[in-house]
Amino acid sequence: MMFWEDHVPPHFHAEYGEHKVIVDIVNGTAIKGVFPFKQLKLILAWCEIHRDELMKNWEYSQQYKELMKINPLR
């Protein structure tokens, strides 16, 4: 998830069950929250693969534009 006018650094929010984490897009690291190890590895790999798309969505979110859909890991 991304939210319009969210604070820097560029990041996204992820949830898995009751776990929540905020991931820094540029560095590909969790900056807040806790995730189970396996799921955290997957979300960080997804971030690496889709970094350009995530950064484009970050720019869109700062301008109140519609975000692009980004494919999940398969």
C-alpha positions in Angstrom: 0.0 0.0 0.0 1.0 3.6 -0.6 -0.7 6.7 0.7 -0.9 10.1 -0.9 1.4 12.7 0.7 3.1 10.1 2.9 6.4 11.0 4.6 9.8 10.4 3.1 11.8 8.3 2.5 10.0 6.7 -0.4 8.3 3.6 1.0 5.4 1.2 1.0 3.4 -0.5 3.6 2.8 -4.3 3.7 0.6 -6.5 5.8 0.7 -10.2 6.5 -1.9 -11.4 8.9 -1.5 -9.2 12.0 2.0 -8.2 11.0 2.8 -4.9 9.4 6.0 -3.5 8.0 7.2 -0.3 6.2 9.8 -0.9 3.4 12.2 1.7 2.2 12.0 1.4 -1.6 15.5 2.8 -2.4 17.4 0.7 0.1 15.1 -2.3 0.0 15.0 -2.6 3.8 12.3 -2.8 6.5 12.3 0.6 8.3 9.5 -0.1 10.8 7.5 -3.1 11.9 7.9 -6.8 12.1 7.3 -9.6 9.5 7.9 -13.3 9.7 11.4 -14.0 8.2 10.2 -15.9 5.2 7.6 -13.3 4.2 10.0 -10.5 4.8 12.5 -12.1 2.4 9.8 -12.4 -0.2 8.6 -8.8 0.1 12.2 -7.5 0.0 12.8 -9.6 -3.2 9.6 -8.2 -4.7 10.8 -4.7 -3.9 14.1 -5.3 -5.6 12.4 -6.6 -8.8 9.9 -3.8 -8.9 12.0 -0.9 -7.6 11.4 1.3 -10.7 7.7 0.7 -10.7 7.5 1.4 -7.0 9.4 4.7 -7.4 7.1 5.7 -10.2 4.1 4.9 -7.9 5.8 6.9 -5.1 6.0 9.9 -7.5 2.3 9.4 -8.5 1.2 9.2 -4.9 2.9 12.6 -4.1 0.9 14.1 -7.0 -2.4 12.5 -6.1 -2.3 10.4 -9.3 -3.7 7.0 -9.7 -1.2 4.3 -8.9 -0.1 1.6 -11.3 -0.9 -2.1 -10.4 2.3 -4.0 -9.8 2.3 -7.7 -10.3 2.9 -10.0 -7.3 5.7 -12.6 -7.1 4.7 -15.8 -8.9 
